[in-house]
Amino acid sequence: MTLDQARNLDASDPLREARERFVLPDGAIYLDGNSLGALPKATSPHLFDVIERQWGEDLITSWNKHGWIEWPQRVAARLAPIVGAEPAELLIADSTTVCLFKLLGAAVAARPGRSTILTEQGNFPTDVYAAEGLIRLRPGLELKVIPAAELAGALDENTAALFLTHVDYRSGARHDMEALNAAAHAAGALTLWDLSHSAGATQLDLNGSGCDLAVGCGYKYLNGGPGAPAFLFVAEQLQDSLQSPLSGWMGHASPFDFASSYSPASGINRFLTGTPSILALAALEGGLSAFEGVSMAAIEAKAEAITAFFIDAVEQGCGDELALASPRDPKARGSHVCFAHPQGYAVMQALIARGITGDFRPPDLMRFGFAPLYNGFEDAWLAAASLSEILATREWDRTDFRRKQTVT
Ligand SMILES: Cc1ncc(COP(=O)(O)O)c(C=O)c1O
């Protein structure tokens, strides 16, 4: 494992030119695109146009003139090839938490007489919190949180829905989506996937793998900007039999009739709630445009190769000081890797001080995200080399590196 090897791999990388689509500070090694994607060069001019010309000059006429009212669907159509779904099965809306709550509520209502929703221990907290909120509203409904290995065996005639995060936010472990969908369907349950750490980094085929429902963040590998809206997916054949528990006017059959009671739109539109955030949609569109002409098979292949290279380079340089906390099999993980160290937070701060940005997740995990569009093998090699120096010299052993900031 050498710097030359890394450079050779970059030279033969079919995605090497995609990095030019992003604004990245000179010399920065940014390994946190799984938390906040980098800024695409296309975003600022697009956003500027929407602000200055559309909002500034055309004011409210833009809802019709520039079709703003259809942007949740129009921008979703740009996401469709990235997540392997039909445009009419996707919307851009709300936040991931809100989308998850809406779809989980819709799933539970579609399985009357079934009293459990099932997820795994260690799922992302907001997913569990949203489910807890739902069961507080529905007496008799129970949330079962069990180890991943027990999921398939726990599905039964009482299960209304199985909801899981496809790629684990800490370990990066990737579920076998197709097998779990099949097991859930055999028990008569619906599935809901959180694709926050998968969308834009793995090759997905939501229909081919039998997904019913899915949600995901717009601000991670999709590069939509801080707090970007989320996306939701509802398989076409289910749309007219499900209803969002958060019925709002944008999901009404005819919002501008201002009818006195709710009547859901047909198709995916019924899963909208309130007025779409146009500036945020414009920024997300900039993020999605960075995927133009790029195959998701190439993205996934690079994710596998670069994370494998990084693991080898770290293990070569750091020996036993770090423990790999992600699956070793590239097919069993997404595009981020975690290493455990008792002082992981301080070690990560020392890396950040050197211009190499990853993040930290408790209890002791240093997390390194590789965005296949803009991270290269050289980034992986340089990060591993710095990590090895920081550990060897105890560069991390400083009070200021131990002091936890609000966002870790
Ligand atoms: C798996 C997963 N789901 C959901 C979220 C966050 O959801 P929201 O966009 O509602 O803050 C995150 C944030 O990191 C996440 O990792």
The ligand as an SDF file (V2000), in Angstrom:
LIG
                    3D

 16 16  0  0  0  0  0  0  0  0999 V2000
  -29.9240    6.9430    9.0940 C   0  0  0  0  0  0  0  0  0  0  0  0
  -30.3520    8.3520    9.3440 C   0  0  0  0  0  0  0  0  0  0  0  0
  -31.6640    8.6550    9.3170 N   0  0  0  0  0  0  0  0  0  0  0  0
  -32.0840    9.9130    9.5380 C   0  0  0  0  0  0  0  0  0  0  0  0
  -31.1820   10.9350    9.8030 C   0  0  0  0  0  0  0  0  0  0  0  0
  -31.5980   12.3420   10.0780 C   0  0  0  0  0  0  0  0  0  0  0  0
  -32.8690   12.6690    9.7180 O   0  0  0  0  0  0  0  0  0  0  0  0
  -33.3270   14.1970    9.5800 P   0  0  0  0  0  0  0  0  0  0  0  0
  -32.9990   14.6110    8.1810 O   0  0  0  0  0  0  0  0  0  0  0  0
  -34.7740   14.1700    9.8490 O   0  0  0  0  0  0  0  0  0  0  0  0
  -32.5520   15.0160   10.5570 O   0  0  0  0  0  0  0  0  0  0  0  0
  -29.8090   10.6490    9.8310 C   0  0  0  0  0  0  0  0  0  0  0  0
  -28.8520   11.7380   10.1000 C   0  0  0  0  0  0  0  0  0  0  0  0
  -27.6810   11.5910   10.1510 O   0  0  0  0  0  0  0  0  0  0  0  0
  -29.3960    9.3270    9.5940 C   0  0  0  0  0  0  0  0  0  0  0  0
  -28.1010    9.0180    9.6350 O   0  0  0  0  0  0  0  0  0  0  0  0
  1  2  1  0
  2  3  1  0
  2 15  2  0
  3  4  2  0
  4  5  1  0
  5  6  1  0
  5 12  2  0
  6  7  1  0
  7  8  1  0
  8  9  2  0
  8 10  1  0
  8 11  1  0
 12 13  1  0
 12 15  1  0
 13 14  2  0
 15 16  1  0
M  END
$$$$
